[in-house]
């Protein structure tokens, strides 16, 4: 049974938003930084790089 943590969801939403912006700008360095941030936060990249 999965529970939804609002704080974690806010972090994923933030990462997703910033990842989409980096994709549009073709900014590989920004995407790499987001992946590092996600690892630090314990969030899998698939959670914010894949479409909902």
C-alpha positions, 0 to 999 in steps of 0.5 A: 500500500503506497502512501502519497507524501506531499513533500516528496511529490512537491520535490518530484514536481519541481524536478520534473518542471526544471527537467522539462525546461532543461530539455527545451534548452538542450542544457546537458549540464542542468540535466546532470545537476538535476540527476545528482540532486535527485540521487541526493533526495532519494528520487529515481530519475524515472520519476521526473523524466517520464511523462505522466 
